[in-house]
C-alpha cells in the first residue's frame, strides 16, 4: 500500500486538495496545528467578507448555498468550510505542528510532526500566505505609550471608540480596518508608503473580479494603460487626498510583485469626506504618535500595523529543498512536493485554489499509476 499524501494545513487550500484526492481515491492525511479547520479565516476581523463573488470562490464540487450573499461574510464562510470537510469526511489531525519536512532515501518524504514522523508519498503545503504576521521595525516603536497591535489581532472597533488610531499600511486589510474604525466611532489615519492601486469592488454593477477575468484576453500593457482612465472615472482622482498610483501598472504589479490592488468597499468615500485621514510613510514613532516623511507629526492613542504576512513554510523544509511555484509544474511534479494557494491572481485566490487542487490531485494520481505500472512490468 502506498504511503499517504501529507497535506499541511486545514484551511481552504488544504481542504480543497483533500476533497480532490478523496474523489480520485488517493489516501491522505491532513495535519493542522490549530484545534479547528481554517483557523486563520476564523481569526479575521469580524466585518470581513470575501472580496470575490461566491460564484467564483467556492471549493471544488460544492457551490455556496443559494441563500448566501454575493460576497460571503466570515462566519458563513467558516460554516461552509465545516460542511465541506464533513461532506468529504476529511477529518484533519488537529494539534499537529509540522517541524520539518525531509526527503526519504529514494522516494517519498518524512514529515516530523507533534505526534511523530509520518512517511508520505507526496507532500502538499497549503498553510497559506498569511501564516505569520509581518512586523517591520520602526524607529522609536518601543517608546510609544499607546496600544500597539498587528492587524492579525484586530477584531472590531469597540475598544477604539473615540480614539485616534494610526493604521500602518493600505492594503485590503488596512483600508477595511480604517472603515470599520470610523464606523465604530474612532478617528483613523492611514499611513501609506509609496503608491497604492485602488479598484472598486464593483464597476457599474459588475464585480471587479469578473472584469479582471475578462481583462486577461488583452495584453497587459493595454490593460495597465486603460485601467487608470476607467478608475479615475469610477473613483475620482485621489491624488489630492494623498493617494497616488505606483509607477508600476496594476497588472504588472500583480505579476511581478504578487501585490493585488486594494479593493474598495467604502473606504474611499470616507477619505473624501475627511473621516479617514491619509498620511505618508512613517519617519519615526514617538511616545505620543508618529513623525511622518513630510515633516508632520500626529498624536495617536493606538497604532495598528496592517503590514502584511508571510507564508513561513520555507523554515519547514529540510536543507537543499527548493519547491516549485504554486500549483502543478515540472519542479513540483519531479519532487512530489506541491504548494497550493500561494498564487493570488487578479481573478481571485479561492478560484485559483480550486484550479490548483484539481490539477495537483490529477498529477499525484498519474504519478502513482505510473509507479504501479513500473512495478508490474518486467525490467
Helices and strands as residue ranges (DSSP letters): E 5-8, H 12-24, E 28-32, H 39-42, G 54-56, H 74-87, E 93-94, E 100-103, E 109-113, E 116-120, E 122-125, E 132-133, G 141-143, E 147-150, G 151-153, G 158-160, E 164-168, H 172-183, E 187-191, E 198-200, E 202-203, E 206-207, H 208-215, H 220-235, G 239-241, H 250-257, E 262-264, H 267-273, E 277-279, E 282-285, E 289-292, E 297-299, E 302-305, E 309-310, G 313-316, H 330-335, E 337-339, H 349-376
